[in-house]
Amino acid sequence: MPTVFLAWQDPARRRWHPIGRLTSAAGDLYTFVYTKGAEEARQLAGFQPLASFPELLTVYVSEQLFPLFANRLLPQSRPEYQEYLEWLSVPASEHDPVAILARSGGRKVTDSLEVFPCPERNADGKYHIHFLLHGLSHMPEVSVERASRLNHGEPLLVMRDFQNPRDPDALALRTAETIARDIYVIGYVPRYLRGDILKLIQLNATPRILVERVNPSPTPVQFRVLCEALMPWPKGFEPFSEPEYEPLVPEAAARASRIPLPPCVTT
C-alpha cells in the first residue's frame, strides 16, 4: 500500500516536522492519520490541526483523494502534464496520485507543507527511494552549471555540513571526482532522509546515491535534479523508525473502526 508522509514547517524556526501519514489501499481507499510528530510540533511550535483534518485523534477515510493532497498535483488537463511526469521519471501509464505525490513533494508557495515518500525494499532487498535534490537554488552559479552536466547514473557523495549557519545538521551532496579542484557541492539531501542515512552509515551500510535524471532549464529549479538512493538494508533496520512517524491513533482503535493502518514498510 503506497504511503507518503506530510511534513509541516515551523514558520519561526524553519524546522520541519512530520505530522501525518497518507495511505492508499486497493480500491482507491485513502486513509489519513496524524502522527506523533504533530503532537511534538504542537508542543514545540504551536502547530494547530489542519482545516482539512481538524481532529488530531481521528482516522480520516475517503474513496477520493483528500483535497489537501489532490490540490498538490498538476491537473492532467494541463498541457505540460506529460512533461511534468518526465521531470519526475514517472511512466506515462502511472495514474496513482500518491505515487506521483511521492516523487513531486507536493510543495506549494501558499503554505508550509511538503509530502515525502516512505522508503521501499526493492527486489534485491535494498533500501530504495527517489528524491529531488534540495537547495540547488542556494548554490553558486558554478555549482548550478555543474549540476546541469550531471549524467544518468552518476554517483553523488554525502558529506556533513557542520559549519552551515542555517542548518548544521545538513547533509550535502557533492560530485565524486577525486581531484579537489573538480569537486562541486551541488545541493542537499532532503531533511527526512538524514536520520536513515546516518543510521545506515553507523551500521556500515554505505549510502549509494545516483543521478536519475537532469531536467534542463527552464525546468523549475526544484525539479532540476532527480536522485535515487540505493543502500543495504541491514537486519533489524527499519526506516523512519523514530516516534514522530508513529500514528497518534492507537492501532487497536484503527482496527476497531475497520480501517487498516499499515506499517511504513511491509515485508
Number of C-alpha atoms within 10 A of each C-alpha: 12 20 24 23 24 24 22 21 19 18 12 7 8 13 14 19 27 25 29 25 24 23 21 23 14 8 7 13 14 21 22 24 26 28 24 22 23 27 20 17 21 16 11 10 18 12 18 14 15 10 8 10 17 10 14 19 15 15 20 16 17 12 12 12 19 17 9 14 16 15 12 18 18 17 11 11 8 9 9 12 15 14 12 18 18 14 21 24 16 16 11 12 7 10 11 11 16 24 16 21 21 22 23 27 23 20 16 12 6 6 10 14 20 22 23 25 26 19 21 20 18 12 8 9 14 16 23 20 20 24 23 23 22 21 15 20 15 11 15 12 12 12 20 19 13 15 23 16 11 19 13 13 13 14 21 23 16 20 14 14 15 12 10 12 9 8 12 11 14 19 23 22 22 19 19 16 13 8 7 8 7 10 14 20 22 27 21 22 21 16 14 17 19 16 13 19 21 16 14 20 13 10 14 11 15 15 19 17 22 20 22 21 22 21 18 15 10 7 14 11 17 16 23 23 25 23 23 20 21 20 20 20 19 14 7 5 14 15 20 18 12 12 12 20 21 22 23 21 17 11 14 11 15 16 11 9 9 9 16 16 21 13 11 22 15 8 6
